[in-house]
Structure formats: C-alpha cells, structure tokens
Amino acid sequence: MDPAEQPSAGGTASLVYADVPTRVIAYIIDGIVIFLINLAIGIVLGIIGLAVIVGTGGGTNWFGSVIWALISLAVSGVYFVYSWTNQRATIGMRALSLQIGNAPEGATISGMLAAGEIDGFIAPRPPSVVEGHPNIGWLFPDPTRAAKDYYKRTEIFPIMHLVAIRRELYEQHRWIAQLLYKGFAEAQRMAYQDLHETAALKVMLPWLIQHVADTEQLMGQDFWAYGYAPNVEAIDRLLRYHHEQGLSKRQLTAREIFAPETLESYKI
C-alpha cells in the first residue's frame, strides 16, 4: 500500500519544516525563552547565595556560580531534547505555527492534504489526490524542467540511495567494501550497455534511445555516477544541510563516510 494512502496508527511522526529564516526566528525565540528561564533561576540562586554570604561573612559565592552554570546547561539540554525526542514543538516553533507530532489515528496523508490539514509533503510516490483536485498540485509546475535547470546551475544530481556495511563486519573483512563497490559498478556498466541496445529495447519506452541521448547531452555518459569522486560535491552539500537542520552534531565530510578502500578508482 502506498504510504500516502495507508491509515496512521497514531504513531508515525510528521515534522513540518519551514524555510531557514523562519526556523532561525524560532531558534531566537527559544533562546530568549531559555535566557528568561535561566535568569529566573539565577535570581533565585543569587538570593540564596547572598543569604549564605551574609550569614557566613564570606566573599564571592563561586559555588553558586558553578551551580547556576550547570543548571543553565541542563535547562537548555532538557528544553530541546524533550521537544525533539517527544515530538513536541518548542515554544518558538509554536509561536510561528511550526508543528511536530503524530498524524491522527486512521488519517491518511492524502486525506489530510485534500482537507487542507497539511500544506504539503515529500514522498517517493505522489498521493492519489494530486490529479484532478482543484487545490492540490506539484510544488514545481514542471518538475523535470526544474530538475534539469537545477543540474545546469549546480551540476548536482541529488543522491538517490547509499550502501552501508555493518562496522563490525567491515572491520573483520576490510576487502568487502571495495568488492561490494566493484559489484555494483559492474552491474551499472551492464545497465548502461542495455540502455543503448537498439535491436530490442530493454525498457518499454518508444523513444528510449532519444531519452538516453538527451540525458547524456546534459549530464554526460555516466549520468548516474557511483563512488566518491563524482559525488563529493553533492554529498558535501547534503552533509551541510544535515548539520544545519540539527540532524548531526557536527558537519561531516564526504571522505569521512566512505570506506577508504572505495576512494580510489580501479579497472575490471
């Protein structure tokens, strides 16, 4: 069943992201809220610390300052971690109507989209309500043209899939990474060859050869490139977005996520 048509059991999280400036404003609001919370805690601790100092005749209350710093750090962590792990919007997100939560039980994405309960969604398949609905359409009127224009401007073809290996298996058999890469690359070579077969088309498209020729004119013969070197810029861009949206603690590089054995080219 298409995920867009599958009823929710009330446990599937849906995250509504806004544009970057809006999210920045939400973070600023959250920062102000955390500052006010920490200020209130600091005032209370200050009063307690002042009482201690006056009562003992002591000097600067370094212990109170350390406690305040630790509590401030804990408040910031709890504020965001609780919101993210429990799928709850922060105060800044709520102020700007950015929601994070579960779809109602029994609801479908297509139904919510048709009813105007959500503004849009990203999925590998379009919902059934796209065609013929007066208020629903594609984000880009001509997706293919928009994709080609993006490639012309950036020479980036967004990553479709990746292959991962369990670390413990890789550590035991370091050769497995390059062997796996060679296998996929050989399968790709055979697929490219099939696309150019004119005697008996391998795909049920009447103008397949012309489609292939047009694609190669725009993107080159290796238009679905595998490996590190052809994709380094696209992957670095992906990792930058991944970090900016809070999905990784630091910004990784493309070289870091590739097994070293797959970084060099080879010949079969």
C-alpha positions as CSV (number, residue, x, y, z in Angstrom):
1,M,0.0,0.0,0.0
2,D,1.2,3.5,-0.8
3,P,2.4,5.2,2.4
4,A,0.3,8.3,1.4
5,E,-2.9,6.1,1.4
6,Q,-2.0,4.0,4.5
7,P,-4.0,4.9,7.6
8,S,-2.0,6.1,10.5
9,A,-2.0,4.2,13.8
10,G,-1.2,7.5,15.6
11,G,2.4,6.6,16.0
12,T,4.0,7.9,12.8
13,A,5.7,11.3,13.4
14,S,5.3,14.0,10.9
15,L,7.7,17.0,11.0
16,V,6.8,20.3,9.4
17,Y,9.9,22.2,8.4
18,A,9.7,25.9,7.4
19,D,12.3,27.8,5.4
20,V,15.6,28.6,7.0
21,P,14.9,32.2,8.0
22,T,11.7,31.1,9.8
23,R,13.5,28.3,11.7
24,V,16.2,30.8,12.7
25,I,13.5,33.1,14.1
26,A,12.0,30.1,16.0
27,Y,15.5,29.4,17.4
28,I,15.9,33.0,18.5
29,I,12.6,32.9,20.3
30,D,13.6,29.7,22.0
31,G,16.9,31.3,23.0
32,I,15.1,34.2,24.6
33,V,12.8,31.7,26.5
34,I,15.8,29.8,27.8
35,F,17.5,33.0,28.8
36,L,14.5,34.1,30.8
37,I,14.3,30.7,32.5
38,N,18.0,30.8,33.4
39,L,17.6,34.4,34.6
40,A,14.8,33.4,36.9
41,I,16.9,30.5,38.2
42,G,19.9,32.9,38.6
43,I,17.9,35.3,40.6
44,V,16.7,32.6,43.0
45,L,20.2,31.2,43.4
46,G,21.5,34.7,43.8
47,I,19.1,35.4,46.7
48,I,20.1,32.1,48.3
49,G,23.8,32.7,47.7
50,L,23.5,36.3,49.1
51,A,21.9,34.9,52.2
52,V,24.7,32.4,52.6
53,I,27.4,35.1,52.1
54,V,25.8,37.4,54.6
55,G,25.3,34.6,57.1
56,T,28.8,33.4,56.9
57,G,30.6,36.6,56.3
58,G,32.2,35.0,53.2
59,G,33.3,36.6,49.9
60,T,32.3,35.7,46.4
61,N,30.0,32.8,46.1
62,W,31.8,30.7,43.5
63,F,29.9,27.6,44.4
64,G,26.6,29.3,43.5
65,S,28.0,30.5,40.1
66,V,29.1,27.0,39.2
67,I,25.7,25.5,40.2
68,W,23.9,28.2,38.1
69,A,26.1,27.4,35.1
70,L,25.4,23.7,35.4
71,I,21.6,24.3,35.8
72,S,21.6,26.6,32.8
73,L,23.2,24.0,30.7
74,A,20.8,21.3,31.9
75,V,17.8,23.6,31.2
76,S,18.9,24.2,27.6
77,G,19.5,20.5,27.1
78,V,16.2,19.4,28.6
79,Y,14.3,22.1,26.7
80,F,15.4,20.9,23.2
81,V,15.9,17.2,23.8
82,Y,12.5,16.8,25.4
83,S,10.9,18.7,22.5
84,W,12.7,16.7,19.8
85,T,12.6,13.2,21.3
86,N,8.9,13.5,22.4
87,Q,7.9,15.0,19.0
88,R,6.7,18.3,20.6
89,A,7.1,21.7,19.2
90,T,9.2,24.2,21.1
91,I,7.7,27.5,22.2
92,G,9.5,29.2,19.3
93,M,8.0,26.7,16.8
94,R,4.5,27.1,18.2
95,A,4.8,30.8,18.1
96,L,5.4,30.5,14.3
97,S,2.9,27.7,13.8
98,L,5.6,25.1,13.1
99,Q,4.2,21.7,14.3
100,I,5.8,18.5,15.1
101,G,3.7,15.5,16.1
102,N,1.7,12.4,15.0
103,A,-1.0,12.2,12.4
104,P,-4.4,11.4,13.9
105,E,-5.3,7.7,14.2
106,G,-6.9,6.5,11.0
107,A,-5.9,9.5,8.9
108,T,-4.1,9.3,5.6
109,I,-1.7,11.8,4.2
110,S,-3.8,12.1,1.0
111,G,-6.9,12.7,3.1
112,M,-5.2,15.4,5.2
113,L,-3.8,17.0,2.2
114,A,-7.2,17.1,0.5
115,A,-8.8,18.5,3.6
116,G,-6.2,21.3,4.0
117,E,-4.9,19.9,7.3
118,I,-1.4,19.8,6.0
119,D,0.2,22.1,3.4
120,G,2.3,19.5,1.6
121,F,4.6,16.5,1.9
122,I,7.6,14.8,0.4
123,A,7.4,11.2,-0.6
124,P,8.7,8.8,-3.3
125,R,5.2,8.5,-4.8
126,P,2.5,11.1,-5.4
127,P,-0.8,10.9,-3.5
128,S,-3.9,9.8,-5.3
129,V,-5.5,13.2,-4.9
130,V,-2.9,15.1,-6.9
131,E,-4.6,14.5,-10.2
132,G,-7.9,16.4,-10.7
133,H,-8.0,18.1,-7.3
134,P,-8.6,21.9,-7.7
135,N,-6.4,22.9,-4.8
136,I,-3.6,20.4,-5.0
137,G,-0.7,20.3,-7.4
138,W,3.0,19.9,-7.8
139,L,5.4,22.2,-5.9
140,F,7.0,22.9,-9.3
141,P,4.6,23.1,-12.3
142,D,7.1,21.2,-14.5
143,P,9.3,19.1,-12.1
144,T,11.5,17.7,-14.9
145,R,12.3,21.1,-16.2
146,A,13.0,22.4,-12.7
147,A,15.3,19.4,-12.0
148,K,17.3,20.0,-15.3
149,D,17.6,23.7,-14.5
150,Y,19.0,22.9,-11.1
151,Y,21.5,20.5,-12.5
152,K,22.6,23.1,-15.1
153,R,23.2,25.6,-12.4
154,T,24.9,23.3,-9.8
155,E,25.9,20.1,-11.6
156,I,24.5,18.3,-8.7
157,F,22.3,15.2,-9.2
158,P,20.7,14.6,-5.8
159,I,21.7,11.3,-4.2
160,M,19.1,8.6,-4.6
161,H,20.5,5.7,-2.5
162,L,23.5,4.7,-0.5
163,V,25.0,1.4,0.5
164,A,26.0,0.8,4.1
165,I,28.0,-2.0,5.8
166,R,27.9,-3.0,9.4
167,R,31.0,-1.7,11.0
168,E,31.9,-4.9,12.8
169,L,31.7,-6.8,9.5
170,Y,33.8,-4.2,7.7
171,E,36.4,-4.3,10.5
172,Q,36.7,-8.1,10.2
173,H,36.9,-8.1,6.3
174,R,38.2,-4.7,5.1
175,W,38.2,-6.0,1.5
176,I,34.4,-6.3,1.5
177,A,33.9,-2.6,0.8
178,Q,35.8,-2.4,-2.5
179,L,34.4,-5.8,-3.6
180,L,30.8,-4.6,-3.0
181,Y,31.6,-1.4,-4.8
182,K,33.1,-3.2,-7.8
183,G,30.0,-5.4,-8.0
184,F,27.6,-2.5,-8.1
185,A,29.8,-0.7,-10.6
186,E,29.9,-3.7,-12.9
187,A,26.1,-4.1,-12.7
188,Q,25.8,-0.4,-13.6
189,R,28.1,-0.8,-16.6
190,M,25.8,-3.6,-17.9
191,A,22.7,-1.5,-17.3
192,Y,24.2,1.4,-19.3
193,Q,25.0,-1.0,-22.1
194,D,21.4,-2.3,-22.1
195,L,20.1,1.3,-22.4
196,H,22.0,1.7,-25.7
197,E,20.7,-1.6,-27.2
198,T,18.7,-0.6,-30.3
199,A,17.7,-4.0,-31.7
200,A,15.5,-4.8,-28.7
201,L,14.7,-2.0,-26.3
202,K,15.3,-3.0,-22.6
203,V,12.7,-0.5,-21.3
204,M,9.1,-0.2,-22.6
205,L,9.5,3.4,-23.9
206,P,9.1,4.2,-27.6
207,W,11.8,6.9,-27.7
208,L,14.1,5.3,-25.2
209,I,17.3,5.9,-27.2
210,Q,16.4,9.6,-27.6
211,H,15.8,9.9,-23.9
212,V,19.2,8.4,-23.2
213,A,20.9,10.7,-25.8
214,D,19.2,13.8,-24.3
215,T,20.3,12.8,-20.8
216,E,23.9,12.2,-21.9
217,Q,24.0,15.5,-23.6
218,L,23.0,17.2,-20.3
219,M,24.8,15.1,-17.8
220,G,27.5,13.0,-19.6
221,Q,27.6,9.3,-20.3
222,D,28.0,8.4,-16.6
223,F,24.8,10.3,-15.6
224,W,24.1,8.0,-12.6
225,A,27.6,8.2,-11.2
226,Y,28.7,5.9,-8.4
227,G,31.5,6.4,-5.9
228,Y,33.3,9.2,-4.1
229,A,34.9,11.4,-6.7
230,P,31.9,12.1,-9.0
231,N,29.6,12.8,-6.0
232,V,31.8,14.6,-3.5
233,E,30.2,18.0,-4.0
234,A,26.7,16.7,-3.8
235,I,27.4,14.7,-0.7
236,D,29.2,17.6,1.0
237,R,26.2,19.7,0.3
238,L,23.9,17.0,1.7
239,L,26.0,16.8,4.9
240,R,26.0,20.6,5.3
241,Y,22.2,20.6,5.2
242,H,22.1,17.6,7.5
243,H,24.1,19.5,10.1
244,E,22.3,22.8,9.6
245,Q,19.0,21.1,10.3
246,G,20.3,19.6,13.6
247,L,20.5,16.0,12.4
248,S,24.2,15.7,13.1
249,K,26.3,17.0,15.9
250,R,29.0,18.3,13.5
251,Q,29.3,18.8,9.8
252,L,30.9,15.6,8.3
253,T,32.8,15.5,5.0
254,A,32.2,13.1,2.2
255,R,35.5,11.4,2.7
256,E,34.6,10.6,6.3
257,I,31.5,8.5,5.4
258,F,33.3,6.5,2.6
259,A,35.3,3.4,3.4
260,P,38.9,4.3,2.4
261,E,39.1,1.2,0.1
262,T,36.4,2.8,-2.1
263,L,38.0,6.2,-2.6
264,E,40.4,5.1,-5.4
265,S,39.4,4.2,-8.9
266,Y,40.0,0.8,-10.3
267,K,39.8,-1.2,-13.5
268,I,38.0,-4.5,-14.0
